[in-house]
Amino acid sequence: MFFGTKDKDVRLTDKQYKNLVGSMSKKERKEFDRKQEQLRREIEEDRLLGWLEFEDELDDM
């Protein structure tokens, strides 16, 4: 579960997740899931770019 900042990756139990999304409408839940996926992709992309920069620095040594 991501909350919009790159340092906040919060893990929820299944029960906590169900409590969180249980009161949402289908539209709200769909938007929530879409936003979570978008944040996950951005974080993965940042990690990959960081790793590639690190490898470039090692190659330059």
PDB file of N, CA, C and O in Angstrom:
ATOM      1  N   MET A   1       0.850  -1.150   0.000  1.00  0.00           N
ATOM      2  CA  MET A   1       0.000   0.000   0.000  1.00  0.00           C
ATOM      3  C   MET A   1       0.900   1.218   0.000  1.00  0.00           C
ATOM      4  O   MET A   1       1.815   1.304   0.819  1.00  0.00           O
ATOM      5  N   PHE A   2       0.668   2.141  -0.880  1.00  0.00           N
ATOM      6  CA  PHE A   2       1.482   3.338  -1.003  1.00  0.00           C
ATOM      7  C   PHE A   2       0.626   4.562  -0.750  1.00  0.00           C
ATOM      8  O   PHE A   2      -0.552   4.594  -1.107  1.00  0.00           O
ATOM      9  N   PHE A   3       1.220   5.561  -0.137  1.00  0.00           N
ATOM     10  CA  PHE A   3       0.471   6.760   0.201  1.00  0.00           C
ATOM     11  C   PHE A   3       1.080   8.014  -0.393  1.00  0.00           C
ATOM     12  O   PHE A   3       1.041   9.079   0.223  1.00  0.00           O
ATOM     13  N   GLY A   4       1.645   7.894  -1.591  1.00  0.00           N
ATOM     14  CA  GLY A   4       2.058   9.067  -2.342  1.00  0.00           C
ATOM     15  C   GLY A   4       3.441   9.597  -2.053  1.00  0.00           C
ATOM     16  O   GLY A   4       3.894  10.519  -2.731  1.00  0.00           O
ATOM     17  N   THR A   5       4.120   9.054  -1.081  1.00  0.00           N
ATOM     18  CA  THR A   5       5.491   9.470  -0.853  1.00  0.00           C
ATOM     19  C   THR A   5       6.385   8.269  -1.074  1.00  0.00           C
ATOM     20  O   THR A   5       5.986   7.132  -0.820  1.00  0.00           O
ATOM     21  N   LYS A   6       7.559   8.513  -1.534  1.00  0.00           N
ATOM     22  CA  LYS A   6       8.433   7.413  -1.897  1.00  0.00           C
ATOM     23  C   LYS A   6       8.976   6.671  -0.689  1.00  0.00           C
ATOM     24  O   LYS A   6       9.480   5.558  -0.839  1.00  0.00           O
ATOM     25  N   ASP A   7       8.889   7.251   0.512  1.00  0.00           N
ATOM     26  CA  ASP A   7       9.381   6.532   1.684  1.00  0.00           C
ATOM     27  C   ASP A   7       8.291   5.818   2.445  1.00  0.00           C
ATOM     28  O   ASP A   7       8.572   5.232   3.491  1.00  0.00           O
ATOM     29  N   LYS A   8       7.079   5.838   1.977  1.00  0.00           N
ATOM     30  CA  LYS A   8       5.981   5.199   2.707  1.00  0.00           C
ATOM     31  C   LYS A   8       5.439   4.018   1.913  1.00  0.00           C
ATOM     32  O   LYS A   8       4.633   4.186   0.998  1.00  0.00           O
ATOM     33  N   ASP A   9       5.883   2.845   2.269  1.00  0.00           N
ATOM     34  CA  ASP A   9       5.363   1.609   1.688  1.00  0.00           C
ATOM     35  C   ASP A   9       4.820   0.818   2.865  1.00  0.00           C
ATOM     36  O   ASP A   9       5.570   0.155   3.580  1.00  0.00           O
ATOM     37  N   VAL A  10       3.516   0.894   3.061  1.00  0.00           N
ATOM     38  CA  VAL A  10       2.879   0.299   4.232  1.00  0.00           C
ATOM     39  C   VAL A  10       2.232  -1.020   3.828  1.00  0.00           C
ATOM     40  O   VAL A  10       1.488  -1.088   2.850  1.00  0.00           O
ATOM     41  N   ARG A  11       2.523  -2.058   4.590  1.00  0.00           N
ATOM     42  CA  ARG A  11       1.927  -3.368   4.329  1.00  0.00           C
ATOM     43  C   ARG A  11       0.709  -3.539   5.219  1.00  0.00           C
ATOM     44  O   ARG A  11       0.765  -3.286   6.423  1.00  0.00           O
ATOM     45  N   LEU A  12      -0.391  -3.971   4.620  1.00  0.00           N
ATOM     46  CA  LEU A  12      -1.623  -4.214   5.357  1.00  0.00           C
ATOM     47  C   LEU A  12      -1.958  -5.694   5.320  1.00  0.00           C
ATOM     48  O   LEU A  12      -1.649  -6.394   4.355  1.00  0.00           O
ATOM     49  N   THR A  13      -2.588  -6.152   6.375  1.00  0.00           N
ATOM     50  CA  THR A  13      -3.108  -7.515   6.354  1.00  0.00           C
ATOM     51  C   THR A  13      -4.344  -7.527   5.464  1.00  0.00           C
ATOM     52  O   THR A  13      -4.891  -6.475   5.133  1.00  0.00           O
ATOM     53  N   ASP A  14      -4.777  -8.714   5.081  1.00  0.00           N
ATOM     54  CA  ASP A  14      -5.987  -8.823   4.258  1.00  0.00           C
ATOM     55  C   ASP A  14      -7.181  -8.191   4.967  1.00  0.00           C
ATOM     56  O   ASP A  14      -7.996  -7.514   4.341  1.00  0.00           O
ATOM     57  N   LYS A  15      -7.277  -8.414   6.260  1.00  0.00           N
ATOM     58  CA  LYS A  15      -8.401  -7.869   7.030  1.00  0.00           C
ATOM     59  C   LYS A  15      -8.360  -6.343   7.043  1.00  0.00           C
ATOM     60  O   LYS A  15      -9.392  -5.692   6.884  1.00  0.00           O
ATOM     61  N   GLN A  16      -7.172  -5.771   7.232  1.00  0.00           N
ATOM     62  CA  GLN A  16      -7.042  -4.316   7.237  1.00  0.00           C
ATOM     63  C   GLN A  16      -7.399  -3.736   5.873  1.00  0.00           C
ATOM     64  O   GLN A  16      -8.060  -2.700   5.790  1.00  0.00           O
ATOM     65  N   TYR A  17      -6.960  -4.404   4.796  1.00  0.00           N
ATOM     66  CA  TYR A  17      -7.275  -3.949   3.449  1.00  0.00           C
ATOM     67  C   TYR A  17      -8.780  -3.993   3.199  1.00  0.00           C
ATOM     68  O   TYR A  17      -9.350  -3.055   2.641  1.00  0.00           O
ATOM     69  N   LYS A  18      -9.416  -5.080   3.611  1.00  0.00           N
ATOM     70  CA  LYS A  18     -10.866  -5.200   3.424  1.00  0.00           C
ATOM     71  C   LYS A  18     -11.611  -4.128   4.208  1.00  0.00           C
ATOM     72  O   LYS A  18     -12.601  -3.580   3.725  1.00  0.00           O
ATOM     73  N   ASN A  19     -11.138  -3.826   5.421  1.00  0.00           N
ATOM     74  CA  ASN A  19     -11.760  -2.758   6.202  1.00  0.00           C
ATOM     75  C   ASN A  19     -11.585  -1.403   5.518  1.00  0.00           C
ATOM     76  O   ASN A  19     -12.491  -0.570   5.546  1.00  0.00           O
ATOM     77  N   LEU A  20     -10.428  -1.184   4.907  1.00  0.00           N
ATOM     78  CA  LEU A  20     -10.148   0.072   4.234  1.00  0.00           C
ATOM     79  C   LEU A  20     -11.026   0.267   3.006  1.00  0.00           C
ATOM     80  O   LEU A  20     -11.611   1.335   2.825  1.00  0.00           O
ATOM     81  N   VAL A  21     -11.123  -0.750   2.164  1.00  0.00           N
ATOM     82  CA  VAL A  21     -11.857  -0.600   0.903  1.00  0.00           C
ATOM     83  C   VAL A  21     -13.312  -1.042   1.010  1.00  0.00           C
ATOM     84  O   VAL A  21     -14.093  -0.827   0.083  1.00  0.00           O
ATOM     85  N   GLY A  22     -13.676  -1.647   2.114  1.00  0.00           N
ATOM     86  CA  GLY A  22     -15.037  -2.164   2.265  1.00  0.00           C
ATOM     87  C   GLY A  22     -16.121  -1.108   2.190  1.00  0.00           C
ATOM     88  O   GLY A  22     -17.226  -1.381   1.722  1.00  0.00           O
ATOM     89  N   SER A  23     -15.815   0.091   2.645  1.00  0.00           N
ATOM     90  CA  SER A  23     -16.828   1.144   2.643  1.00  0.00           C
ATOM     91  C   SER A  23     -16.788   2.000   1.379  1.00  0.00           C
ATOM     92  O   SER A  23     -17.560   2.950   1.248  1.00  0.00           O
ATOM     93  N   MET A  24     -15.889   1.666   0.444  1.00  0.00           N
ATOM     94  CA  MET A  24     -15.774   2.428  -0.794  1.00  0.00           C
ATOM     95  C   MET A  24     -16.781   1.933  -1.828  1.00  0.00           C
ATOM     96  O   MET A  24     -17.147   0.758  -1.858  1.00  0.00           O
ATOM     97  N   SER A  25     -17.212   2.855  -2.664  1.00  0.00           N
ATOM     98  CA  SER A  25     -18.048   2.450  -3.795  1.00  0.00           C
ATOM     99  C   SER A  25     -17.147   1.766  -4.829  1.00  0.00           C
ATOM    100  O   SER A  25     -15.922   1.839  -4.734  1.00  0.00           O
ATOM    101  N   LYS A  26     -17.757   1.103  -5.814  1.00  0.00           N
ATOM    102  CA  LYS A  26     -16.967   0.441  -6.853  1.00  0.00           C
ATOM    103  C   LYS A  26     -16.077   1.447  -7.574  1.00  0.00           C
ATOM    104  O   LYS A  26     -14.921   1.153  -7.877  1.00  0.00           O
ATOM    105  N   LYS A  27     -16.609   2.617  -7.845  1.00  0.00           N
ATOM    106  CA  LYS A  27     -15.847   3.646  -8.547  1.00  0.00           C
ATOM    107  C   LYS A  27     -14.659   4.115  -7.701  1.00  0.00           C
ATOM    108  O   LYS A  27     -13.550   4.264  -8.212  1.00  0.00           O
ATOM    109  N   GLU A  28     -14.898   4.344  -6.408  1.00  0.00           N
ATOM    110  CA  GLU A  28     -13.825   4.770  -5.507  1.00  0.00           C
ATOM    111  C   GLU A  28     -12.751   3.694  -5.391  1.00  0.00           C
ATOM    112  O   GLU A  28     -11.557   3.995  -5.404  1.00  0.00           O
ATOM    113  N   ARG A  29     -13.177   2.454  -5.280  1.00  0.00           N
ATOM    114  CA  ARG A  29     -12.219   1.359  -5.142  1.00  0.00           C
ATOM    115  C   ARG A  29     -11.395   1.191  -6.405  1.00  0.00           C
ATOM    116  O   ARG A  29     -10.189   0.953  -6.336  1.00  0.00           O
ATOM    117  N   LYS A  30     -12.038   1.312  -7.557  1.00  0.00           N
ATOM    118  CA  LYS A  30     -11.329   1.196  -8.826  1.00  0.00           C
ATOM    119  C   LYS A  30     -10.277   2.302  -8.944  1.00  0.00           C
ATOM    120  O   LYS A  30      -9.154   2.046  -9.377  1.00  0.00           O
ATOM    121  N   GLU A  31     -10.635   3.519  -8.563  1.00  0.00           N
ATOM    122  CA  GLU A  31      -9.697   4.642  -8.593  1.00  0.00           C
ATOM    123  C   GLU A  31      -8.568   4.428  -7.582  1.00  0.00           C
ATOM    124  O   GLU A  31      -7.409   4.710  -7.883  1.00  0.00           O
ATOM    125  N   PHE A  32      -8.893   3.937  -6.400  1.00  0.00           N
ATOM    126  CA  PHE A  32      -7.905   3.643  -5.365  1.00  0.00           C
ATOM    127  C   PHE A  32      -6.909   2.599  -5.860  1.00  0.00           C
ATOM    128  O   PHE A  32      -5.701   2.783  -5.714  1.00  0.00           O
ATOM    129  N   ASP A  33      -7.398   1.511  -6.440  1.00  0.00           N
ATOM    130  CA  ASP A  33      -6.529   0.451  -6.960  1.00  0.00           C
ATOM    131  C   ASP A  33      -5.666   0.962  -8.115  1.00  0.00           C
ATOM    132  O   ASP A  33      -4.498   0.590  -8.232  1.00  0.00           O
ATOM    133  N   ARG A  34      -6.239   1.809  -8.964  1.00  0.00           N
ATOM    134  CA  ARG A  34      -5.488   2.381 -10.081  1.00  0.00           C
ATOM    135  C   ARG A  34      -4.345   3.250  -9.560  1.00  0.00           C
ATOM    136  O   ARG A  34      -3.225   3.182 -10.068  1.00  0.00           O
ATOM    137  N   LYS A  35      -4.628   4.054  -8.561  1.00  0.00           N
ATOM    138  CA  LYS A  35      -3.613   4.940  -7.983  1.00  0.00           C
ATOM    139  C   LYS A  35      -2.509   4.122  -7.306  1.00  0.00           C
ATOM    140  O   LYS A  35      -1.331   4.465  -7.414  1.00  0.00           O
ATOM    141  N   GLN A  36      -2.882   3.045  -6.609  1.00  0.00           N
ATOM    142  CA  GLN A  36      -1.886   2.179  -5.980  1.00  0.00           C
ATOM    143  C   GLN A  36      -0.964   1.566  -7.030  1.00  0.00           C
ATOM    144  O   GLN A  36       0.250   1.508  -6.832  1.00  0.00           O
ATOM    145  N   GLU A  37      -1.520   1.117  -8.121  1.00  0.00           N
ATOM    146  CA  GLU A  37      -0.729   0.520  -9.197  1.00  0.00           C
ATOM    147  C   GLU A  37       0.206   1.562  -9.816  1.00  0.00           C
ATOM    148  O   GLU A  37       1.363   1.263 -10.110  1.00  0.00           O
ATOM    149  N   GLN A  38      -0.290   2.766 -10.011  1.00  0.00           N
ATOM    150  CA  GLN A  38       0.526   3.843 -10.567  1.00  0.00           C
ATOM    151  C   GLN A  38       1.703   4.166  -9.636  1.00  0.00           C
ATOM    152  O   GLN A  38       2.834   4.318 -10.100  1.00  0.00           O
ATOM    153  N   LEU A  39       1.447   4.269  -8.345  1.00  0.00           N
ATOM    154  CA  LEU A  39       2.511   4.547  -7.382  1.00  0.00           C
ATOM    155  C   LEU A  39       3.520   3.401  -7.330  1.00  0.00           C
ATOM    156  O   LEU A  39       4.722   3.638  -7.217  1.00  0.00           O
ATOM    157  N   ARG A  40       3.034   2.158  -7.411  1.00  0.00           N
ATOM    158  CA  ARG A  40       3.935   1.004  -7.412  1.00  0.00           C
ATOM    159  C   ARG A  40       4.865   1.047  -8.621  1.00  0.00           C
ATOM    160  O   ARG A  40       6.064   0.794  -8.498  1.00  0.00           O
ATOM    161  N   ARG A  41       4.307   1.368  -9.791  1.00  0.00           N
ATOM    162  CA  ARG A  41       5.116   1.456 -11.010  1.00  0.00           C
ATOM    163  C   ARG A  41       6.167   2.553 -10.903  1.00  0.00           C
ATOM    164  O   ARG A  41       7.313   2.356 -11.307  1.00  0.00           O
ATOM    165  N   GLU A  42       5.781   3.720 -10.356  1.00  0.00           N
ATOM    166  CA  GLU A  42       6.722   4.828 -10.201  1.00  0.00           C
ATOM    167  C   GLU A  42       7.875   4.439  -9.276  1.00  0.00           C
ATOM    168  O   GLU A  42       9.028   4.770  -9.553  1.00  0.00           O
ATOM    169  N   ILE A  43       7.575   3.747  -8.191  1.00  0.00           N
ATOM    170  CA  ILE A  43       8.616   3.338  -7.253  1.00  0.00           C
ATOM    171  C   ILE A  43       9.550   2.317  -7.901  1.00  0.00           C
ATOM    172  O   ILE A  43      10.766   2.395  -7.729  1.00  0.00           O
ATOM    173  N   GLU A  44       8.989   1.360  -8.645  1.00  0.00           N
ATOM    174  CA  GLU A  44       9.816   0.375  -9.336  1.00  0.00           C
ATOM    175  C   GLU A  44      10.720   1.055 -10.365  1.00  0.00           C
ATOM    176  O   GLU A  44      11.889   0.697 -10.512  1.00  0.00           O
ATOM    177  N   GLU A  45      10.164   2.038 -11.074  1.00  0.00           N
ATOM    178  CA  GLU A  45      10.943   2.769 -12.068  1.00  0.00           C
ATOM    179  C   GLU A  45      12.095   3.524 -11.404  1.00  0.00           C
ATOM    180  O   GLU A  45      13.215   3.522 -11.915  1.00  0.00           O
ATOM    181  N   ASP A  46      11.824   4.164 -10.274  1.00  0.00           N
ATOM    182  CA  ASP A  46      12.868   4.883  -9.539  1.00  0.00           C
ATOM    183  C   ASP A  46      13.976   3.934  -9.084  1.00  0.00           C
ATOM    184  O   ASP A  46      15.159   4.264  -9.165  1.00  0.00           O
ATOM    185  N   ARG A  47      13.584   2.758  -8.605  1.00  0.00           N
ATOM    186  CA  ARG A  47      14.591   1.769  -8.174  1.00  0.00           C
ATOM    187  C   ARG A  47      15.451   1.315  -9.352  1.00  0.00           C
ATOM    188  O   ARG A  47      16.670   1.197  -9.227  1.00  0.00           O
ATOM    189  N   LEU A  48      14.815   1.064 -10.487  1.00  0.00           N
ATOM    190  CA  LEU A  48      15.548   0.630 -11.676  1.00  0.00           C
ATOM    191  C   LEU A  48      16.509   1.718 -12.136  1.00  0.00           C
ATOM    192  O   LEU A  48      17.667   1.431 -12.440  1.00  0.00           O
ATOM    193  N   LEU A  49      16.046   2.954 -12.189  1.00  0.00           N
ATOM    194  CA  LEU A  49      16.917   4.048 -12.608  1.00  0.00           C
ATOM    195  C   LEU A  49      18.094   4.214 -11.649  1.00  0.00           C
ATOM    196  O   LEU A  49      19.219   4.466 -12.080  1.00  0.00           O
ATOM    197  N   GLY A  50      17.836   4.074 -10.361  1.00  0.00           N
ATOM    198  CA  GLY A  50      18.909   4.147  -9.373  1.00  0.00           C
ATOM    199  C   GLY A  50      19.939   3.052  -9.586  1.00  0.00           C
ATOM    200  O   GLY A  50      21.142   3.299  -9.506  1.00  0.00           O
ATOM    201  N   TRP A  51      19.467   1.844  -9.857  1.00  0.00           N
ATOM    202  CA  TRP A  51      20.374   0.727 -10.088  1.00  0.00           C
ATOM    203  C   TRP A  51      21.195   0.957 -11.362  1.00  0.00           C
ATOM    204  O   TRP A  51      22.395   0.681 -11.382  1.00  0.00           O
ATOM    205  N   LEU A  52      20.561   1.454 -12.414  1.00  0.00           N
ATOM    206  CA  LEU A  52      21.284   1.713 -13.661  1.00  0.00           C
ATOM    207  C   LEU A  52      22.341   2.792 -13.467  1.00  0.00           C
ATOM    208  O   LEU A  52      23.441   2.676 -14.009  1.00  0.00           O
ATOM    209  N   GLU A  53      22.033   3.833 -12.710  1.00  0.00           N
ATOM    210  CA  GLU A  53      23.011   4.878 -12.425  1.00  0.00           C
ATOM    211  C   GLU A  53      24.180   4.304 -11.622  1.00  0.00           C
ATOM    212  O   GLU A  53      25.334   4.656 -11.866  1.00  0.00           O
ATOM    213  N   PHE A  54      23.886   3.435 -10.679  1.00  0.00           N
ATOM    214  CA  PHE A  54      24.921   2.799  -9.880  1.00  0.00           C
ATOM    215  C   PHE A  54      25.844   1.957 -10.767  1.00  0.00           C
ATOM    216  O   PHE A  54      27.066   2.008 -10.625  1.00  0.00           O
ATOM    217  N   GLU A  55      25.255   1.189 -11.676  1.00  0.00           N
ATOM    218  CA  GLU A  55      26.058   0.372 -12.589  1.00  0.00           C
ATOM    219  C   GLU A  55      26.925   1.246 -13.489  1.00  0.00           C
ATOM    220  O   GLU A  55      28.074   0.904 -13.770  1.00  0.00           O
ATOM    221  N   ASP A  56      26.372   2.381 -13.945  1.00  0.00           N
ATOM    222  CA  ASP A  56      27.160   3.307 -14.780  1.00  0.00           C
ATOM    223  C   ASP A  56      28.358   3.841 -13.997  1.00  0.00           C
ATOM    224  O   ASP A  56      29.453   3.958 -14.547  1.00  0.00           O
ATOM    225  N   GLU A  57      28.163   4.163 -12.729  1.00  0.00           N
ATOM    226  CA  GLU A  57      29.261   4.658 -11.895  1.00  0.00           C
ATOM    227  C   GLU A  57      30.330   3.575 -11.736  1.00  0.00           C
ATOM    228  O   GLU A  57      31.526   3.864 -11.786  1.00  0.00           O
ATOM    229  N   LEU A  58      29.893   2.331 -11.546  1.00  0.00           N
ATOM    230  CA  LEU A  58      30.855   1.239 -11.420  1.00  0.00           C
ATOM    231  C   LEU A  58      31.638   1.043 -12.712  1.00  0.00           C
ATOM    232  O   LEU A  58      32.839   0.777 -12.680  1.00  0.00           O
ATOM    233  N   ASP A  59      30.963   1.174 -13.837  1.00  0.00           N
ATOM    234  CA  ASP A  59      31.642   1.020 -15.142  1.00  0.00           C
ATOM    235  C   ASP A  59      32.687   2.110 -15.354  1.00  0.00           C
ATOM    236  O   ASP A  59      33.701   1.875 -16.011  1.00  0.00           O
ATOM    237  N   ASP A  60      32.452   3.290 -14.809  1.00  0.00           N
ATOM    238  CA  ASP A  60      33.374   4.419 -14.981  1.00  0.00           C
ATOM    239  C   ASP A  60      34.626   4.282 -14.124  1.00  0.00           C
ATOM    240  O   ASP A  60      35.612   4.977 -14.365  1.00  0.00           O
ATOM    241  N   MET A  61      34.606   3.411 -13.141  1.00  0.00           N
ATOM    242  CA  MET A  61      35.763   3.269 -12.238  1.00  0.00           C
ATOM    243  C   MET A  61      36.883   2.529 -12.899  1.00  0.00           C
ATOM    244  O   MET A  61      37.931   2.319 -12.287  1.00  0.00           O
TER     245      MET A  61
END
